[in-house]
């Protein structure tokens, strides 16, 4: 994947850099791949980058990139709206992190093995424990 920046504007009002560029790749790159490439190019954290769009024409291997690079994660969160998918992914990651492996609990079948089970002979057990014929 080859990344070429065409436009790089600084927006002081939102504390960000607004970039437009071209990406040459065999298939449409994912947002995470583009975010990593921009983070390497500008030597910044991936958390401060917001990819607006990645557009490509049918059959072309050149894709148009529009994105914003913020000075801090707090600046990004105050300006950009988080997508529902991103919010759910963060919640899921937060839930999985503190979970520890729980020991496997015994099933009912395991606990009933030692107890007397009624025989399945068609007769119902009586009150005093003896079987009665139907």
PAVEXTI-342823 format. One record per residue: x, y, z of N, C-alpha, C in turn. Coordinates in nm, 4 decimals. Example, Ala and Ser with C-alpha at 12.3 -4.5 7.8 and 13.67 -1.06 7.14 Angstrom:
BEGIN
((1.3190; -0.5690; 0.7800); (1.2300; -0.4500; 0.7800); (1.3200; -0.3300; 0.7800))
((1.2850; -0.2250; 0.7080); (1.3670; -0.1060; 0.7140); (1.2900; 0.0030; 0.7870))
end
This chain:
BEGIN
((0.0853; -0.1168; 0.0000); (0.0000; 0.0000; 0.0000); (0.0904; 0.1238; 0.0000))
((0.0657; 0.2101; -0.0951); (0.1452; 0.3331; -0.1105); (0.0560; 0.4526; -0.0798))
((0.1007; 0.5404; 0.0091); (0.0222; 0.6547; 0.0545); (0.0863; 0.7839; 0.0062))
((0.0068; 0.8710; -0.0590); (0.0558; 0.9996; -0.1090); (-0.0422; 1.1075; -0.0636))
((0.0079; 1.2071; 0.0110); (-0.0761; 1.3165; 0.0611); (-0.0815; 1.4262; -0.0453))
((-0.2042; 1.4679; -0.0820); (-0.2235; 1.5714; -0.1836); (-0.2473; 1.7065; -0.1174))
((-0.3386; 1.7101; -0.0200); (-0.3731; 1.8349; 0.0498); (-0.3556; 1.8139; 0.1992))
((-0.2908; 1.9100; 0.2646); (-0.2705; 1.9045; 0.4094); (-0.2961; 2.0444; 0.4664))
((-0.4193; 2.0668; 0.5165); (-0.4574; 2.1968; 0.5718); (-0.4621; 2.1894; 0.7233))
((-0.4226; 2.2977; 0.7893); (-0.4329; 2.3062; 0.9344); (-0.5580; 2.3850; 0.9690))
((-0.6390; 2.3304; 1.0607); (-0.7607; 2.3948; 1.1051); (-0.7442; 2.4240; 1.2542))
((-0.7122; 2.5498; 1.2860); (-0.6856; 2.5890; 1.4246); (-0.8125; 2.5870; 1.5105))
((-0.9274; 2.6092; 1.4495); (-1.0525; 2.6108; 1.5239); (-1.0810; 2.4755; 1.5897))
((-1.0551; 2.3674; 1.5177); (-1.0804; 2.2335; 1.5704); (-0.9535; 2.1615; 1.6162))
((-0.8403; 2.2285; 1.6163); (-0.7120; 2.1692; 1.6551); (-0.6834; 2.0412; 1.5764))
((-0.6902; 2.0518; 1.4452); (-0.6687; 1.9337; 1.3624); (-0.6053; 1.9702; 1.2284))
((-0.5545; 1.8669; 1.1627); (-0.5043; 1.8790; 1.0255); (-0.6023; 1.8023; 0.9375))
((-0.6478; 1.8663; 0.8320); (-0.7407; 1.8038; 0.7391); (-0.6596; 1.7599; 0.6175))
((-0.6588; 1.6298; 0.5931); (-0.5755; 1.5778; 0.4858); (-0.6598; 1.5086; 0.3790))
((-0.6080; 1.5144; 0.2568); (-0.6630; 1.4392; 0.1455); (-0.5444; 1.3753; 0.0755))
((-0.5635; 1.2514; 0.0341); (-0.4520; 1.1821; -0.0287); (-0.4980; 1.0697; -0.1187))
((-0.3991; 1.0041; -0.1784); (-0.4235; 0.8899; -0.2643); (-0.3546; 0.7675; -0.2059))
((-0.4216; 0.6552; -0.2193); (-0.3647; 0.5290; -0.1749); (-0.3636; 0.4348; -0.2941))
((-0.2492; 0.3773; -0.3223); (-0.2407; 0.2773; -0.4284); (-0.2347; 0.1405; -0.3617))
((-0.3348; 0.0562; -0.3949); (-0.3427; -0.0775; -0.3359); (-0.4212; -0.1675; -0.4297))
((-0.4036; -0.2972; -0.4127); (-0.4744; -0.3963; -0.4949); (-0.6245; -0.3983; -0.4634))
((-0.6581; -0.3947; -0.3336); (-0.7976; -0.3943; -0.2909); (-0.8204; -0.2725; -0.2009))
((-0.9467; -0.2402; -0.1773); (-0.9780; -0.1262; -0.0920); (-0.9217; -0.1486; 0.0475))
((-0.8353; -0.0590; 0.0929); (-0.7772; -0.0769; 0.2269); (-0.8807; -0.0476; 0.3358))
((-0.8683; -0.1162; 0.4467); (-0.9600; -0.0922; 0.5583); (-0.9197; 0.0363; 0.6304))
((-1.0105; 0.0868; 0.7092); (-0.9828; 0.2096; 0.7844); (-0.8671; 0.1893; 0.8824))
((-0.8592; 0.0703; 0.9426); (-0.7502; 0.0451; 1.0370); (-0.6153; 0.0429; 0.9665))
((-0.6097; -0.0133; 0.8451); (-0.4840; -0.0144; 0.7693); (-0.4408; 0.1267; 0.7340))
((-0.5365; 0.2096; 0.6910); (-0.5053; 0.3486; 0.6547); (-0.4638; 0.4268; 0.7786))
((-0.5334; 0.4039; 0.8900); (-0.4987; 0.4720; 1.0149); (-0.3559; 0.4377; 1.0575))
((-0.3169; 0.3098; 1.0445); (-0.1810; 0.2683; 1.0791); (-0.0783; 0.3338; 0.9881))
((-0.1089; 0.3413; 0.8583); (-0.0164; 0.4027; 0.7623); (0.0025; 0.5512; 0.7921))
((-0.1062; 0.6208; 0.8239); (-0.0955; 0.7631; 0.8586); (-0.0202; 0.7829; 0.9899))
((-0.0439; 0.6952; 1.0870); (0.0257; 0.7051; 1.2154); (0.1762; 0.6875; 1.1962))
((0.2165; 0.5953; 1.1094); (0.3588; 0.5752; 1.0823); (0.4180; 0.6946; 1.0084))
((0.3438; 0.7470; 0.9117); (0.3938; 0.8581; 0.8306); (0.4158; 0.9840; 0.9149))
((0.3211; 1.0142; 1.0037); (0.3290; 1.1361; 1.0842); (0.3827; 1.1117; 1.2247))
((0.4176; 0.9902; 1.2593); (0.4715; 0.9544; 1.3916); (0.3791; 1.0001; 1.5047))
((0.2533; 0.9604; 1.4953); (0.1544; 0.9965; 1.5964); (0.0756; 0.8722; 1.6364))
((-0.0088; 0.8868; 1.7365); (-0.0923; 0.7771; 1.7839); (-0.2109; 0.7553; 1.6894))
((-0.2532; 0.6309; 1.6759); (-0.3684; 0.5992; 1.5911); (-0.4989; 0.6541; 1.6497))
((-0.5004; 0.6794; 1.7799); (-0.6211; 0.7285; 1.8459); (-0.6576; 0.8701; 1.8043))
((-0.5644; 0.9446; 1.7483); (-0.5896; 1.0837; 1.7115); (-0.6302; 1.1001; 1.5649))
((-0.6471; 0.9904; 1.4928); (-0.6775; 0.9963; 1.3496); (-0.8221; 0.9550; 1.3255))
((-0.8923; 1.0339; 1.2440); (-1.0296; 1.0018; 1.2035); (-1.0314; 0.9947; 1.0511))
((-1.0641; 0.8771; 0.9981); (-1.0748; 0.8586; 0.8539); (-1.2182; 0.8932; 0.8144))
((-1.2349; 0.9946; 0.7306); (-1.3684; 1.0354; 0.6867); (-1.4190; 0.9431; 0.5762))
((-1.3429; 0.9300; 0.4677); (-1.3857; 0.8456; 0.3571); (-1.2659; 0.7809; 0.2883))
((-1.2951; 0.6675; 0.2271); (-1.2008; 0.6019; 0.1367); (-1.2833; 0.5667; 0.0135))
((-1.2578; 0.6364; -0.0961); (-1.3371; 0.6164; -0.2176); (-1.2499; 0.5607; -0.3281))
((-1.3091; 0.4744; -0.4070); (-1.2381; 0.4173; -0.5203); (-1.3315; 0.4001; -0.6376))
((-1.2772; 0.4099; -0.7580); (-1.3555; 0.3879; -0.8791); (-1.3476; 0.2403; -0.9162))
((-1.4490; 0.1923; -0.9844); (-1.4549; 0.0518; -1.0235); (-1.3357; 0.0165; -1.1113))
((-1.2628; -0.0865; -1.0734); (-1.1495; -0.1334; -1.1518); (-1.0207; -0.0565; -1.1287))
((-1.0257; 0.0485; -1.0515); (-0.9068; 0.1299; -1.0260); (-0.8355; 0.0807; -0.9005))
((-0.7048; 0.0984; -0.8982); (-0.6271; 0.0604; -0.7804); (-0.5798; 0.1835; -0.7040))
((-0.6381; 0.2984; -0.7364); (-0.6070; 0.4228; -0.6669); (-0.7325; 0.4664; -0.5917))
((-0.7176; 0.4918; -0.4617); (-0.8301; 0.5269; -0.3761); (-0.8080; 0.6653; -0.3167))
((-0.9159; 0.7441; -0.3079); (-0.9099; 0.8774; -0.2498); (-0.9342; 0.8666; -0.0999))
((-0.8510; 0.9318; -0.0221); (-0.8582; 0.9303; 0.1233); (-0.8875; 1.0704; 0.1734))
((-0.9836; 1.0826; 0.2643); (-1.0121; 1.2088; 0.3321); (-1.0141; 1.1778; 0.4803))
((-0.9359; 1.2539; 0.5571); (-0.9286; 1.2278; 0.7003); (-0.8845; 1.3491; 0.7791))
((-0.8915; 1.3349; 0.9108); (-0.8504; 1.4396; 1.0036); (-0.7523; 1.3826; 1.1047))
((-0.6507; 1.4631; 1.1361); (-0.5541; 1.4254; 1.2391); (-0.5627; 1.5300; 1.3496))
((-0.6003; 1.4861; 1.4683); (-0.6170; 1.5772; 1.5810); (-0.4907; 1.5818; 1.6666))
((-0.4789; 1.6877; 1.7465); (-0.3626; 1.7019; 1.8344); (-0.3684; 1.6066; 1.9523))
((-0.4900; 1.5744; 1.9974); (-0.5044; 1.4808; 2.1093); (-0.6332; 1.4001; 2.0923))
((-0.6418; 1.2923; 2.1665); (-0.7614; 1.2077; 2.1613); (-0.8820; 1.2842; 2.2153))
((-0.8601; 1.3690; 2.3154); (-0.9695; 1.4479; 2.3731); (-1.0270; 1.5453; 2.2703))
((-0.9393; 1.6062; 2.1905); (-0.9859; 1.6965; 2.0842); (-1.0703; 1.6199; 1.9829))
((-1.0263; 1.5015; 1.9494); (-1.0994; 1.4195; 1.8529); (-1.2373; 1.3831; 1.9056))
((-1.2437; 1.3399; 2.0310); (-1.3707; 1.2983; 2.0889); (-1.4679; 1.4146; 2.1080))
((-1.4152; 1.5355; 2.1286); (-1.5034; 1.6510; 2.1468); (-1.5637; 1.6982; 2.0151))
((-1.4980; 1.6703; 1.9029); (-1.5458; 1.7178; 1.7727); (-1.6202; 1.6088; 1.6956))
((-1.5639; 1.4907; 1.6893); (-1.6183; 1.3820; 1.6077); (-1.7218; 1.3013; 1.6854))
((-1.8232; 1.2566; 1.6131); (-1.9226; 1.1665; 1.6703); (-1.8735; 1.0243; 1.6503))
((-1.8833; 0.9448; 1.7536); (-1.8415; 0.8045; 1.7441); (-1.9514; 0.7251; 1.6752))
((-1.9121; 0.6361; 1.5864); (-2.0090; 0.5511; 1.5194); (-2.0605; 0.4470; 1.6176))
((-2.1810; 0.4002; 1.5948); (-2.2421; 0.3016; 1.6830); (-2.1571; 0.1753; 1.6883))
((-2.1024; 0.1364; 1.5738); (-2.0197; 0.0159; 1.5668); (-1.8931; 0.0324; 1.6518))
((-1.8330; 0.1508; 1.6500); (-1.7132; 0.1757; 1.7297); (-1.7440; 0.1739; 1.8791))
((-1.8579; 0.2321; 1.9172); (-1.8969; 0.2357; 2.0579); (-1.9213; 0.0936; 2.1089))
((-1.9904; 0.0113; 2.0280); (-2.0170; -0.1263; 2.0680); (-1.8886; -0.2074; 2.0790))
((-1.7941; -0.1830; 1.9885); (-1.6668; -0.2547; 1.9923); (-1.5888; -0.2196; 2.1187))
((-1.5912; -0.0924; 2.1592); (-1.5223; -0.0506; 2.2815); (-1.5872; -0.1141; 2.4046))
((-1.7215; -0.1190; 2.4066); (-1.7913; -0.1799; 2.5199); (-1.7577; -0.3285; 2.5298))
((-1.7558; -0.3945; 2.4150); (-1.7271; -0.5380; 2.4125); (-1.5846; -0.5643; 2.4615))
((-1.4907; -0.4818; 2.4174); (-1.3520; -0.4976; 2.4601); (-1.3390; -0.4725; 2.6107))
((-1.4125; -0.3757; 2.6620); (-1.4072; -0.3445; 2.8042); (-1.4668; -0.4584; 2.8873))
((-1.5708; -0.5220; 2.8348); (-1.6322; -0.6324; 2.9080); (-1.5428; -0.7555; 2.9096))
((-1.4755; -0.7823; 2.8000); (-1.3920; -0.9014; 2.7888); (-1.2627; -0.8894; 2.8692))
((-1.2113; -0.7703; 2.8839); (-1.0841; -0.7504; 2.9522); (-1.0879; -0.7939; 3.0993))
((-1.1864; -0.7500; 3.1810); (-1.1816; -0.7878; 3.3225); (-1.2306; -0.9288; 3.3525))
((-1.2961; -0.9914; 3.2556); (-1.3472; -1.1263; 3.2808); (-1.2331; -1.2244; 3.3007))
((-1.2502; -1.3094; 3.3981); (-1.1561; -1.4175; 3.4204); (-1.2279; -1.5472; 3.3889))
((-1.1517; -1.6499; 3.3622); (-1.2134; -1.7775; 3.3320); (-1.2800; -1.8319; 3.4576))
((-1.4088; -1.8596; 3.4450); (-1.4842; -1.9129; 3.5581); (-1.4698; -2.0637; 3.5585))
((-1.4609; -2.1255; 3.6764); (-1.4539; -2.2716; 3.6804); (-1.5851; -2.3305; 3.6320))
((-1.5763; -2.4445; 3.5693); (-1.6948; -2.5104; 3.5172); (-1.7765; -2.5628; 3.6336))
((-1.9022; -2.5256; 3.6364); (-1.9891; -2.5689; 3.7447); (-2.0413; -2.7090; 3.7149))
((-2.0747; -2.7810; 3.8217); (-2.1285; -2.9148; 3.8043); (-2.2698; -2.9046; 3.7488))
((-2.3035; -2.9952; 3.6615); (-2.4381; -2.9966; 3.6061); (-2.5306; -3.0745; 3.6983))
((-2.6597; -3.0643; 3.6743); (-2.7561; -3.1358; 3.7578); (-2.7363; -3.2859; 3.7476))
((-2.7004; -3.3329; 3.6296); (-2.6814; -3.4764; 3.6109); (-2.5668; -3.5270; 3.6985))
((-2.4617; -3.4462; 3.7139); (-2.3488; -3.4868; 3.7972); (-2.3884; -3.4941; 3.9441))
((-2.4734; -3.4040; 3.9891); (-2.5109; -3.4020; 4.1294); (-2.6142; -3.5096; 4.1612))
((-2.6901; -3.5540; 4.0638); (-2.7931; -3.6544; 4.0874); (-2.7398; -3.7970; 4.0788))
((-2.6171; -3.8153; 4.0365); (-2.5636; -3.9499; 4.0206); (-2.5630; -4.0287; 4.1513))
((-2.5307; -3.9673; 4.2597); (-2.5222; -4.0366; 4.3874); (-2.6581; -4.0584; 4.4516))
((-2.7585; -3.9824; 4.4143); (-2.8907; -3.9934; 4.4748); (-2.9693; -4.1072; 4.4100))
((-3.0685; -4.1551; 4.4829); (-3.1545; -4.2595; 4.4278); (-3.2472; -4.1981; 4.3252))
((-3.2504; -4.2581; 4.2095); (-3.3391; -4.2101; 4.1048); (-3.4540; -4.3080; 4.0928))
((-3.5748; -4.2604; 4.0649); (-3.6868; -4.3524; 4.0467); (-3.6651; -4.4373; 3.9213))
((-3.7044; -4.5594; 3.9297); (-3.6896; -4.6484; 3.8164); (-3.7988; -4.6176; 3.7155))
((-3.7651; -4.6306; 3.5910); (-3.8622; -4.6017; 3.4866); (-3.9284; -4.7310; 3.4412))
((-4.0046; -4.7914; 3.5282); (-4.0718; -4.9172; 3.4966); (-4.2187; -4.8949; 3.4669))
((-4.2632; -4.7725; 3.4669); (-4.4034; -4.7454; 3.4426); (-4.4808; -4.7328; 3.5712))
((-4.4199; -4.7645; 3.6834); (-4.4867; -4.7540; 3.8108); (-4.4434; -4.6251; 3.8777))
((-4.5371; -4.5594; 3.9398); (-4.5076; -4.4344; 4.0081); (-4.4625; -4.4641; 4.1494))
((-4.3656; -4.3920; 4.2031); (-4.3219; -4.4166; 4.3400); (-4.4293; -4.3732; 4.4387))
((-4.4428; -4.4472; 4.5445); (-4.5419; -4.4136; 4.6464); (-4.4780; -4.3242; 4.7510))
((-4.5582; -4.2867; 4.8456); (-4.5113; -4.1980; 4.9515); (-4.4082; -4.2663; 5.0385))
((-4.4229; -4.3922; 5.0653); (-4.3299; -4.4633; 5.1530); (-4.2086; -4.5189; 5.0777))
((-4.1917; -4.4858; 4.9485); (-4.0734; -4.5263; 4.8741); (-4.0897; -4.6517; 4.7939))
((-4.2033; -4.7249; 4.8110); (-4.2249; -4.8472; 4.7345); (-4.3020; -4.8136; 4.6080))
((-4.2799; -4.8935; 4.5061); (-4.3473; -4.8682; 4.3797); (-4.4875; -4.9243; 4.3838))
((-4.5776; -4.8488; 4.3233); (-4.7151; -4.8942; 4.3132); (-4.7463; -4.9203; 4.1653))
((-4.8238; -5.0188; 4.1371); (-4.8629; -5.0513; 4.0004); (-4.9747; -4.9576; 3.9582))
((-4.9748; -4.9210; 3.8333); (-5.0776; -4.8291; 3.7818); (-5.2032; -4.9009; 3.7426))
end
